[in-house]
Amino acid sequence: MARKYEKLAADIVKNVGGKGNVISLAHCITRLRFKLKDEGKANTDVLKSMDGVVTVVQSGGQYQVVIGNAVGEVFDEILASQGIQGAGGDAAAEEDDTPKKPLDMFIDTVSGIFTPILGVLAASGMVKGLTALLAAFNIVDTNAGTYQVMSVIGDAFFYFLPIFLGYSAAKKFKMSEFAAMAIGASLVYPSLPQIMQGEVLYDVLTGTIFESPVHLEFLGIPVLLMNYASSVIPIIAAIWVGAKVEKFYTGIVPTLLKGFGIPFLTLLTMIPLTLLVVGPIATWAGQAVGAAATGIFSISPILAGLFIGGFWQVFVMFGLHWGLVPIMIQNIVTFGADPVIITMFGTTFSQIGVVLAIIIKTKDQKLKGIAIPAFLSGIFGVTEPAIYGVTLPRKKFFIISCIGGAIGGALVAILGVKLFIFGGLGVFQYPCFIDPTTNDVSGMYNGMIVSAVAFAAGFAMTFPLYKDEEPKVVSAAETDTVNDIALSVAQNEEKSLKREILQSPLTGEVVALSDVPDEVFASGVLGKGIAINPAEGKVFAPADAEVTTLFPTGHAIGMKTANGAEILIHIGMDTVKMNGDGFKTHVQQGDKVKQGKLLIEFDIEKIKQAGYPVITPVVVTNFNDYRDIIPTESKNVNQGENLISTIV
């Protein structure tokens, strides 16, 4: 008997380019987060049209398939039936050769580290919030055993956060997980807080903002002890450095001694280095970032609230919110609360206010079927089904939800709402506004006011504006006109055909595209055309064109001809792994070239010696814009001879 999500899991893996195209897979509350070797191999349009898939988002170096509330079950099914490892599994050990922008790299790194722990992080925060709520209303005595056990449940994960982050960071940076956890454990070693309360030997960096007391030395070097409990940045920085140190030792330690020799040297190096250098510098950097964010917020809290609240959903759509999550946690650790990033709180409620208005007004039963569960999940802070299924396709109402979020953000700033605990989402976030040191519940009440106002704003702006789109009624006269046009087109079809002939960029043997030893090229997913086994290592322009894409490795080039044909020439298979060795480019991206211009030189023998096929596809990637793509029937072709005809 087939399992519930077995077919969906198989279809998703197939359309992200197959198992071989997957470097790693993780999931958050609503999304499967793939890291792919080549996102161009994914059938994005097919995935978007699947039942069970809300949409696809490509951002931050991740290929994100939005599933909704069933994401955990689909993720588990992919792991069980498709032979793909979860985040940080064997697949994660493979290198991704795709160059990324610095922002994409940062977002990918942060999300990759936090995504695996997000569920437990939120759950622990919810327990902390519940504990604070019980104490604030005197339901549980703070001196009673029940309160103490509840505190242990809620605090344990946060206190030992460096250990857990050490594990997930090791997965991301490709370091031994248990060595990384040992480094994290050293930061929260029980005796360190006691030492910090003891005798001060002397002060260092006196007269600066970094002035610090020294309680102990290591080999005569002063150790600047910090409170690393619940910290984020120091352990991530330490594991980033540790991965490089471990890699160095891996290269010099004899095979016979690797099992214990590499961990021995890594820990002996990294724990002192972390306590002496990496930890203090990372702590100061984190404090500086938190202070800067708070400082900017203090200049104009309302404007900051309007901006963060208004654009938060856009940040989430593109994965950019991951860059703000560490600031939120850092503010809680450093200052005891976050007043800045929490200005996003009202966006959830504005979104579901818009959705409820649409539910009430629409007569479209299919839309109701999407909107009602989206509204329910939105109450608990999961808004992707509402965004992608309801409001974003109706752009005006997505904008309205952003406006409501901005109003909520400004109100958070005005009322001085602060997040004391990183915990649940939606209505589960209310207890996180209770000050656990004073049991002051005013923040929770103000949070409820914010959510009510944001909800009302979204609802009130949507209700009078929303109307179902009415199907267009075509009159008899219009029908006759359409028929006349269709007849005219049919009669003049042959006269309207336009042909462009692309000349061969290479000299060599002509091979059918279906015979290329790569499933994506062979299937025609990337384009229609032909392939050439080159006899000479030179690529020339097949037409007057602009160079639209030029890979840094020189193994592939994209062009757009003056007549609009978009051409991809891919020299060999998997040659990206040669990192440019054996390739020499003669043009730059953006250059406009004439037909016959030398574009790239490549070393055929070097490619073969590296073990890669040298067969070179030449395809028209925007083939859907054409009536037909007709390759030459010749067995061999010389550079400059006719190769492909496009018919509009």
C-alpha positions as CSV (number, residue, x, y, z in Angstrom):
1,M,0.0,0.0,0.0
2,A,1.4,3.3,-1.1
3,R,2.2,5.8,1.7
4,K,0.4,9.1,1.7
5,Y,3.3,11.3,0.4
6,E,5.3,8.7,-1.4
7,K,4.3,9.9,-4.9
8,L,4.7,13.6,-4.0
9,A,8.2,12.9,-2.6
10,A,9.3,11.0,-5.7
11,D,7.9,13.7,-8.0
12,I,9.6,16.5,-6.1
13,V,13.0,14.8,-6.1
14,K,12.6,14.0,-9.8
15,N,11.9,17.6,-10.6
16,V,14.7,19.2,-8.6
17,G,17.0,17.4,-11.0
18,G,17.1,13.9,-9.3
19,K,18.9,12.6,-6.3
20,G,22.3,13.3,-8.0
21,N,21.5,17.0,-8.2
22,V,20.9,17.3,-4.4
23,I,23.7,18.4,-2.2
24,S,21.7,18.6,1.0
25,L,18.1,18.8,2.2
26,A,16.6,20.4,5.3
27,H,13.2,21.8,6.2
28,C,11.7,24.6,8.3
29,I,8.1,25.1,9.3
30,T,6.7,25.1,5.7
31,R,9.5,24.6,3.3
32,L,11.8,21.9,1.9
33,R,15.1,23.6,1.6
34,F,17.2,22.0,-1.1
35,K,20.8,22.9,-1.8
36,L,21.3,21.8,-5.4
37,K,24.4,21.4,-7.5
38,D,22.6,23.1,-10.5
39,E,19.3,24.9,-10.0
40,G,19.0,25.0,-13.8
41,K,18.2,21.3,-13.7
42,A,15.1,21.8,-11.6
43,N,11.7,22.0,-13.3
44,T,10.4,25.0,-11.4
45,D,7.2,25.4,-13.4
46,V,6.3,21.7,-13.0
47,L,6.9,21.8,-9.2
48,K,4.8,25.0,-8.8
49,S,1.9,23.2,-10.6
50,M,2.0,20.1,-8.4
51,D,-0.8,19.2,-6.0
52,G,0.8,19.4,-2.6
53,V,3.3,22.2,-3.5
54,V,2.4,25.8,-2.7
55,T,5.2,27.4,-4.7
56,V,9.0,27.5,-5.2
57,V,11.3,30.1,-4.0
58,Q,15.0,30.4,-5.1
59,S,16.9,32.5,-2.6
60,G,20.0,32.6,-0.4
61,G,21.6,29.7,-2.3
62,Q,18.7,27.5,-1.5
63,Y,16.0,25.9,-3.7
64,Q,13.0,26.1,-1.5
65,V,9.9,24.0,-2.2
66,V,7.0,25.4,-0.1
67,I,4.8,22.6,1.1
68,G,2.9,24.1,4.0
69,N,1.9,22.3,7.2
70,A,2.7,18.8,5.9
71,V,6.4,19.6,5.2
72,G,7.7,17.4,8.0
73,E,5.9,14.4,6.6
74,V,7.0,15.0,3.0
75,F,10.6,15.6,4.3
76,D,10.5,12.2,6.2
77,E,9.1,10.5,3.1
78,I,11.9,11.8,0.9
79,L,14.5,10.6,3.4
80,A,12.8,7.2,3.7
81,S,12.0,6.5,0.0
82,Q,14.4,8.6,-2.1
83,G,17.7,7.8,-0.5
84,I,18.5,11.4,0.2
85,Q,20.2,12.4,3.5
86,G,18.9,15.1,5.7
87,A,20.7,18.4,6.4
88,G,24.3,17.6,7.1
89,G,24.1,14.0,5.9
90,D,26.4,12.4,3.4
91,A,25.1,14.5,0.7
92,A,26.2,17.6,2.5
93,A,29.8,16.6,2.2
94,E,29.8,17.2,-1.5
95,E,31.1,20.5,-2.8
96,D,28.9,23.0,-4.4
97,D,30.8,24.5,-7.3
98,T,28.2,27.2,-8.0
99,P,29.6,30.7,-7.2
100,K,27.4,32.7,-4.8
101,K,27.1,36.3,-3.9
102,P,28.3,37.3,-0.4
103,L,24.7,37.9,0.8
104,D,23.6,34.6,-0.6
105,M,26.5,32.9,1.2
106,F,25.7,34.6,4.5
107,I,22.0,33.7,4.3
108,D,22.7,30.2,3.3
109,T,25.2,29.7,6.1
110,V,22.9,31.1,8.8
111,S,19.8,29.3,7.6
112,G,21.8,26.1,7.3
113,I,22.9,26.3,10.9
114,F,19.6,27.4,12.5
115,T,17.1,25.3,10.4
116,P,17.9,21.9,12.0
117,I,17.5,23.3,15.6
118,L,14.6,25.7,14.9
119,G,11.8,23.3,16.1
120,V,13.4,22.6,19.4
121,L,14.5,26.2,19.8
122,A,10.9,27.4,19.4
123,A,9.5,24.6,21.6
124,S,11.9,25.5,24.4
125,G,10.9,29.1,24.1
126,M,7.2,28.2,24.3
127,V,7.9,26.3,27.5
128,K,9.8,29.3,28.9
129,G,6.9,31.5,27.9
130,L,4.4,29.2,29.6
131,T,6.5,29.0,32.7
132,A,6.6,32.8,32.9
133,L,2.9,33.0,32.4
134,L,2.2,30.5,35.2
135,A,4.5,32.5,37.5
136,A,3.1,35.9,36.5
137,F,-0.5,34.8,37.4
138,N,0.7,33.0,40.6
139,I,-0.6,29.7,39.3
140,V,2.8,28.2,40.2
141,D,5.0,29.2,43.1
142,T,8.5,30.2,41.8
143,N,10.0,28.3,44.8
144,A,8.0,25.1,44.1
145,G,9.5,22.0,42.4
146,T,7.0,22.3,39.5
147,Y,8.4,25.7,38.6
148,Q,12.0,24.5,38.9
149,V,11.4,21.5,36.6
150,M,9.5,23.7,34.1
151,S,12.5,26.1,34.2
152,V,14.9,23.2,33.5
153,I,12.8,22.1,30.5
154,G,12.7,25.6,29.0
155,D,16.2,26.8,29.9
156,A,18.3,23.7,29.2
157,F,18.4,24.0,25.4
158,F,19.1,27.8,25.6
159,Y,21.8,27.5,28.2
160,F,23.7,24.8,26.3
161,L,22.9,26.4,22.9
162,P,26.6,26.6,22.0
163,I,26.8,22.8,22.0
164,F,23.8,22.4,19.7
165,L,25.0,25.2,17.4
166,G,28.4,23.5,17.4
167,Y,26.8,20.4,16.0
168,S,24.8,22.1,13.3
169,A,27.7,24.5,12.4
170,A,29.9,21.4,12.0
171,K,27.5,20.0,9.5
172,K,27.6,23.2,7.6
173,F,31.3,23.8,7.7
174,K,32.2,20.1,7.3
175,M,33.9,19.5,10.6
176,S,33.7,16.5,13.0
177,E,30.4,17.0,14.8
178,F,31.6,15.6,18.2
179,A,34.8,17.7,18.1
180,A,32.6,20.7,17.4
181,M,30.3,19.8,20.3
182,A,33.3,19.5,22.6
183,I,34.3,23.1,21.7
184,G,30.8,24.2,22.4
185,A,30.8,22.4,25.7
186,S,34.0,24.2,26.7
187,L,32.2,27.5,26.4
188,V,29.6,26.5,29.0
189,Y,31.9,24.5,31.2
190,P,30.4,24.7,34.8
191,S,33.5,26.0,36.5
192,L,34.0,29.0,34.2
193,P,31.2,31.1,35.8
194,Q,32.7,30.4,39.2
195,I,36.1,31.5,38.1
196,M,34.6,34.7,36.7
197,Q,33.2,35.5,40.2
198,G,36.6,34.9,41.8
199,E,39.8,37.0,42.2
200,V,40.8,39.5,39.5
201,L,44.5,39.2,38.6
202,Y,44.6,42.4,36.6
203,D,42.7,44.3,33.9
204,V,43.6,44.4,30.2
205,L,42.7,46.9,27.4
206,T,42.2,49.5,30.1
207,G,40.9,52.8,28.9
208,T,39.0,51.2,26.0
209,I,35.5,50.0,25.5
210,F,37.0,46.4,25.6
211,E,38.5,46.8,29.1
212,S,38.2,43.4,30.8
213,P,39.3,41.7,34.0
214,V,41.6,38.7,33.9
215,H,40.8,35.9,36.2
216,L,43.2,33.3,34.9
217,E,46.0,32.8,32.4
218,F,46.9,30.0,29.9
219,L,50.6,29.6,29.4
220,G,51.1,33.1,30.7
221,I,48.5,34.5,28.2
222,P,45.5,36.3,29.8
223,V,42.2,34.6,29.2
224,L,39.3,37.0,28.8
225,L,36.4,35.0,30.1
226,M,32.9,35.8,28.8
227,N,29.5,34.5,29.6
228,Y,28.9,32.2,26.6
229,A,25.7,30.6,27.9
230,S,23.0,31.0,25.2
231,S,25.5,32.7,22.9
232,V,25.3,32.4,19.2
233,I,28.1,34.1,17.3
234,P,31.2,32.8,19.3
235,I,30.5,29.2,18.6
236,I,29.7,29.7,14.9
237,A,33.0,31.6,14.5
238,A,34.9,29.0,16.5
239,I,33.6,26.1,14.3
240,W,34.3,28.1,11.1
241,V,37.9,28.4,12.3
242,G,37.9,24.8,13.7
243,A,36.9,23.3,10.4
244,K,40.0,24.8,8.8
245,V,42.2,23.7,11.6
246,E,40.9,20.1,11.5
247,K,41.3,20.1,7.7
248,F,45.0,21.1,8.2
249,Y,45.6,18.3,10.7
250,T,43.9,15.8,8.4
251,G,46.5,16.5,5.8
252,I,49.5,15.9,8.0
253,V,48.5,13.3,10.6
254,P,49.5,9.7,9.5
255,T,46.6,7.4,8.6
256,L,47.4,5.1,11.5
257,L,46.9,7.9,14.0
258,K,44.0,9.8,12.4
259,G,41.2,8.3,14.6
260,F,42.4,9.9,17.8
261,G,45.3,12.1,16.5
262,I,43.1,14.6,14.6
263,P,40.6,15.2,17.4
264,F,43.5,15.4,19.9
265,L,45.3,18.1,18.0
266,T,42.1,19.9,17.0
267,L,40.8,20.2,20.5
268,L,44.2,21.1,21.9
269,T,44.4,23.9,19.4
270,M,40.8,25.1,19.2
271,I,39.6,25.3,22.8
272,P,42.5,27.5,24.0
273,L,42.2,29.5,20.7
274,T,38.5,30.0,21.2
275,L,38.8,31.1,24.9
276,L,41.8,33.3,24.1
277,V,40.9,34.9,20.8
278,V,37.9,33.7,18.8
279,G,35.4,33.9,21.7
280,P,36.1,37.4,22.9
281,I,36.4,38.9,19.4
282,A,33.2,37.2,18.3
283,T,31.4,38.3,21.5
284,W,32.5,41.9,21.0
285,A,31.4,41.8,17.4
286,G,28.0,40.4,18.3
287,Q,27.6,43.1,21.0
288,A,28.6,45.7,18.4
289,V,26.0,44.4,15.9
290,G,23.3,44.3,18.6
291,A,24.2,47.8,19.9
292,A,24.2,49.1,16.3
293,A,20.8,47.7,15.6
294,T,19.4,49.0,18.9
295,G,21.1,52.4,18.2
296,I,19.5,52.7,14.8
297,F,16.2,51.7,16.3
298,S,16.5,54.3,19.1
299,I,16.9,57.1,16.5
300,S,13.4,56.5,15.2
301,P,11.7,53.5,16.6
302,I,8.5,54.2,14.7
303,L,10.2,54.4,11.3
304,A,12.2,51.2,12.1
305,G,8.9,49.5,13.1
306,L,7.2,50.6,9.9
307,F,10.1,49.3,7.8
308,I,10.6,45.9,9.5
309,G,6.9,45.3,9.9
310,G,6.1,46.4,6.4
311,F,8.8,44.3,4.7
312,W,9.1,41.3,7.0
313,Q,6.9,39.1,4.7
314,V,9.1,40.0,1.8
315,F,12.2,39.1,3.8
316,V,10.6,35.7,4.7
317,M,9.7,35.0,1.0
318,F,13.4,35.4,0.0
319,G,14.9,33.9,3.1
320,L,16.5,37.2,4.1
321,H,14.9,37.0,7.6
322,W,17.6,34.5,8.5
323,G,20.1,37.5,8.6
324,L,18.0,39.1,11.3
325,V,17.3,36.1,13.5
326,P,20.9,36.1,15.0
327,I,20.5,39.8,15.9
328,M,17.2,39.0,17.7
329,I,18.9,36.2,19.7
330,Q,22.0,38.3,20.3
331,N,19.9,41.2,21.7
332,I,18.1,38.8,24.1
333,V,21.4,37.4,25.3
334,T,23.2,40.7,25.6
335,F,20.5,43.1,26.7
336,G,17.9,40.7,28.1
337,A,15.3,41.6,25.4
338,D,14.9,42.5,21.8
339,P,12.9,45.6,21.0
340,V,14.0,45.8,17.3
341,I,13.4,42.7,15.2
342,I,10.2,41.9,17.1
343,T,8.5,44.9,15.3
344,M,7.7,42.2,12.8
345,F,5.1,40.7,15.2
346,G,2.0,42.2,13.7
347,T,2.6,40.9,10.1
348,T,1.2,37.5,10.9
349,F,-2.1,39.0,12.2
350,S,-2.4,41.5,9.3
351,Q,-2.0,38.6,6.9
352,I,-4.8,36.5,8.5
353,G,-7.0,39.6,8.7
354,V,-6.7,39.9,5.0
355,V,-7.4,36.2,4.5
356,L,-10.5,36.2,6.7
357,A,-12.0,39.1,4.8
358,I,-11.4,37.1,1.5
359,I,-13.0,34.0,3.1
360,I,-16.1,36.0,4.0
361,K,-16.4,37.8,0.6
362,T,-15.5,35.1,-1.9
363,K,-18.0,32.7,-3.5
364,D,-15.2,30.7,-5.0
365,Q,-15.2,27.4,-3.2
366,K,-11.8,26.4,-4.5
367,L,-10.3,29.6,-3.0
368,K,-12.2,29.0,0.3
369,G,-10.7,25.5,0.4
370,I,-7.2,27.1,0.2
371,A,-7.9,30.1,2.4
372,I,-9.6,28.5,5.4
373,P,-6.7,26.2,6.4
374,A,-4.2,29.0,5.6
375,F,-6.1,31.2,8.0
376,L,-6.0,28.5,10.7
377,S,-2.2,27.9,10.3
378,G,-1.7,31.7,10.3
379,I,-3.1,32.0,13.8
380,F,-0.2,30.0,15.0
381,G,2.3,32.0,13.0
382,V,2.7,29.9,9.9
383,T,1.8,32.3,7.1
384,E,3.4,30.8,3.9
385,P,0.2,29.0,2.9
386,A,-1.7,32.4,3.2
387,I,1.0,34.3,1.4
388,Y,1.5,32.0,-1.6
389,G,-1.9,30.5,-1.8
390,V,-4.1,33.5,-1.2
391,T,-2.7,37.0,-1.1
392,L,0.4,37.0,-3.3
393,P,-1.5,35.8,-6.4
394,R,-3.8,38.8,-5.7
395,K,-1.0,41.3,-5.4
396,K,-3.2,44.2,-4.1
397,F,-4.1,42.2,-1.0
398,F,-0.5,41.1,-0.3
399,I,0.4,44.8,-0.3
400,I,-2.4,45.4,2.1
401,S,-1.1,42.7,4.4
402,C,2.3,44.5,4.3
403,I,0.7,47.8,5.1
404,G,-1.1,46.2,8.1
405,G,2.3,44.7,9.2
406,A,3.9,48.2,9.0
407,I,1.1,49.6,11.2
408,G,1.7,46.7,13.7
409,G,5.5,47.4,13.6
410,A,5.0,51.1,14.4
411,L,2.6,50.2,17.2
412,V,5.2,47.7,18.7
413,A,7.7,50.6,18.8
414,I,5.2,53.0,20.3
415,L,4.0,50.6,23.1
416,G,7.6,49.5,23.8
417,V,6.9,45.8,23.3
418,K,10.0,43.7,23.9
419,L,10.7,40.0,23.2
420,F,12.2,38.5,26.3
421,I,12.2,34.8,25.1
422,F,12.8,33.4,21.6
423,G,9.8,31.1,21.4
424,G,6.6,30.3,19.5
425,L,5.0,32.2,16.7
426,G,1.6,33.8,16.3
427,V,-0.6,33.5,19.4
428,F,2.1,31.3,21.0
429,Q,4.3,34.3,21.1
430,Y,2.2,36.3,23.6
431,P,3.9,34.8,26.7
432,C,7.3,35.6,25.3
433,F,6.6,39.3,26.0
434,I,6.4,38.7,29.8
435,D,9.5,39.9,31.6
436,P,10.8,36.8,33.4
437,T,12.8,38.8,35.9
438,T,9.9,40.9,37.2
439,N,6.9,38.8,35.9
440,D,5.5,42.0,34.4
441,V,2.7,40.9,32.0
442,S,2.1,44.4,30.5
443,G,4.2,43.5,27.4
444,M,1.9,40.5,26.8
445,Y,-1.2,42.7,26.9
446,N,0.4,45.2,24.6
447,G,1.3,42.4,22.2
448,M,-2.3,41.4,22.1
449,I,-3.2,45.0,21.3
450,V,-0.7,45.0,18.4
451,S,-2.1,41.8,17.0
452,A,-5.6,43.0,17.2
453,V,-4.8,46.3,15.5
454,A,-2.8,44.6,12.7
455,F,-5.6,42.1,12.2
456,A,-8.2,44.8,12.1
457,A,-6.2,46.9,9.7
458,G,-5.7,44.0,7.2
459,F,-9.4,43.0,7.5
460,A,-10.8,46.6,7.2
461,M,-8.7,47.4,4.1
462,T,-9.6,44.2,2.4
463,F,-13.3,43.7,3.1
464,P,-14.6,46.6,1.0
465,L,-12.1,46.1,-1.8
466,Y,-12.3,42.4,-2.5
467,K,-14.4,41.0,-5.3
468,D,-14.2,37.7,-7.1
469,E,-12.9,37.9,-10.6
470,E,-15.9,37.5,-12.9
471,P,-15.5,35.3,-15.9
472,K,-15.5,37.2,-19.1
473,V,-18.7,36.7,-21.2
474,V,-17.9,36.7,-24.9
475,S,-20.7,38.0,-27.1
476,A,-21.7,36.5,-30.5
477,A,-20.1,39.5,-32.3
478,E,-16.9,39.0,-30.4
479,T,-17.0,35.3,-31.2
480,D,-17.3,36.0,-34.9
481,T,-14.5,38.5,-34.7
482,V,-12.3,35.9,-33.0
483,N,-13.1,33.3,-35.6
484,D,-12.3,35.7,-38.4
485,I,-9.0,36.5,-36.8
486,A,-8.2,32.8,-36.4
487,L,-9.1,32.1,-40.1
488,S,-6.9,35.0,-41.2
489,V,-4.0,33.7,-39.2
490,A,-4.4,30.2,-40.5
491,Q,-4.5,31.5,-44.1
492,N,-1.4,33.6,-43.7
493,E,0.5,31.3,-41.4
494,E,3.2,30.3,-43.9
495,K,3.7,34.0,-44.9
496,S,4.4,34.9,-41.3
497,L,7.1,32.3,-40.6
498,K,10.5,33.8,-39.9
499,R,13.7,31.9,-39.9
500,E,17.1,32.5,-38.2
501,I,20.1,30.3,-39.0
502,L,22.7,29.7,-36.3
503,Q,26.1,28.8,-37.6
504,S,28.2,26.1,-35.9
505,P,30.4,27.5,-33.2
506,L,32.7,24.4,-33.4
507,T,34.2,21.9,-35.9
508,G,33.5,18.3,-35.2
509,E,31.2,15.3,-35.3
510,V,27.4,16.1,-35.0
511,V,25.6,14.1,-32.3
512,A,21.9,14.0,-31.5
513,L,21.1,15.8,-28.3
514,S,19.3,12.7,-27.0
515,D,22.7,10.9,-27.0
516,V,24.4,13.4,-24.7
517,P,25.5,11.6,-21.5
518,D,23.6,14.0,-19.3
519,E,19.9,13.4,-18.6
520,V,19.0,17.1,-18.4
521,F,20.5,18.0,-21.8
522,A,19.4,14.7,-23.4
523,S,15.8,15.2,-22.3
524,G,15.7,18.7,-23.8
525,V,14.8,20.4,-20.5
526,L,17.5,23.0,-20.9
527,G,16.8,23.6,-24.6
528,K,16.5,22.1,-28.0
529,G,19.4,21.8,-30.4
530,I,22.3,19.6,-31.2
531,A,25.6,18.5,-29.8
532,I,29.1,18.4,-31.3
533,N,32.1,16.2,-30.5
534,P,34.8,18.9,-31.2
535,A,37.8,18.2,-33.3
536,E,39.3,21.6,-32.4
537,G,39.3,23.3,-29.0
538,K,37.8,26.6,-30.1
539,V,34.3,28.1,-29.8
540,F,33.2,30.9,-32.1
541,A,30.0,33.0,-32.0
542,P,27.2,31.3,-34.0
543,A,25.6,34.7,-34.8
544,D,25.7,38.4,-34.0
545,A,24.9,38.3,-30.3
546,E,25.4,39.7,-26.8
547,V,27.2,37.5,-24.2
548,T,24.6,37.2,-21.5
549,T,26.3,34.6,-19.3
550,L,29.9,33.6,-19.0
551,F,30.8,31.2,-16.3
552,P,34.0,32.1,-14.4
553,T,35.3,28.6,-15.1
554,G,35.0,29.2,-18.9
555,H,33.2,25.9,-19.5
556,A,29.9,27.4,-20.6
557,I,28.6,30.6,-22.3
558,G,25.2,32.0,-22.9
559,M,24.3,34.4,-25.7
560,K,21.3,36.2,-27.1
561,T,21.3,36.8,-30.8
562,A,20.1,40.1,-32.4
563,N,16.9,38.2,-33.4
564,G,16.2,37.0,-29.9
565,A,17.4,33.4,-29.8
566,E,19.0,32.6,-26.4
567,I,21.8,30.1,-26.9
568,L,23.7,28.0,-24.4
569,I,27.0,26.4,-25.4
570,H,28.3,23.9,-22.7
571,I,31.8,22.6,-23.3
572,G,31.9,19.0,-22.1
573,M,30.0,17.4,-19.2
574,D,30.8,18.1,-15.6
575,T,33.7,20.3,-16.7
576,V,32.7,22.9,-14.1
577,K,34.7,20.7,-11.7
578,M,37.9,21.6,-13.6
579,N,37.7,25.1,-12.1
580,G,38.8,26.8,-15.3
581,D,41.9,24.6,-15.8
582,G,42.3,24.2,-19.6
583,F,39.9,27.0,-20.5
584,K,40.7,30.5,-21.8
585,T,38.0,33.1,-22.5
586,H,38.3,35.8,-25.1
587,V,35.2,37.8,-24.2
588,Q,33.4,39.1,-21.2
589,Q,29.8,39.1,-20.0
590,G,28.0,41.9,-21.7
591,D,30.2,42.0,-24.8
592,K,28.4,42.3,-28.1
593,V,30.1,40.1,-30.7
594,K,29.9,39.5,-34.4
595,Q,29.3,36.0,-35.9
596,G,32.6,34.1,-36.1
597,K,34.2,35.9,-33.1
598,L,36.5,33.6,-31.1
599,L,34.8,33.2,-27.7
600,I,36.6,30.4,-25.8
601,E,39.6,28.2,-26.3
602,F,39.8,24.8,-24.4
603,D,42.2,21.9,-24.1
604,I,40.5,18.8,-25.4
605,E,43.1,16.4,-24.2
606,K,43.2,17.9,-20.7
607,I,39.4,17.5,-20.4
608,K,39.7,13.8,-21.5
609,Q,42.6,13.2,-19.1
610,A,40.5,14.6,-16.3
611,G,37.9,11.9,-17.1
612,Y,35.1,14.2,-18.5
613,P,33.3,13.8,-21.8
614,V,34.2,16.6,-24.2
615,I,30.8,16.4,-26.1
616,T,29.4,20.0,-26.3
617,P,25.7,20.7,-26.5
618,V,24.5,23.8,-28.4
619,V,20.9,24.5,-27.5
620,V,18.3,27.2,-27.8
621,T,17.1,27.7,-24.3
622,N,14.0,29.8,-25.1
623,F,12.7,27.2,-27.5
624,N,9.1,27.7,-26.3
625,D,9.2,31.1,-28.1
626,Y,9.6,29.3,-31.5
627,R,7.4,27.2,-33.7
628,D,10.3,24.8,-34.3
629,I,14.0,24.3,-33.8
630,I,15.6,22.3,-36.7
631,P,19.2,21.0,-36.3
632,T,21.4,20.1,-39.2
633,E,21.2,16.6,-40.6
634,S,24.9,16.5,-41.4
635,K,27.2,14.0,-39.7
636,N,30.1,16.4,-39.4
637,V,30.2,20.2,-39.4
638,N,32.8,22.9,-39.8
639,Q,32.8,26.1,-37.8
640,G,30.7,28.6,-39.6
641,E,28.5,26.1,-41.4
642,N,24.7,26.1,-40.8
643,L,23.9,24.2,-37.6
644,I,20.4,25.1,-36.3
645,S,17.4,26.8,-37.8
646,T,14.8,28.6,-35.6
647,I,11.3,29.2,-36.9
648,V,9.1,31.8,-35.3
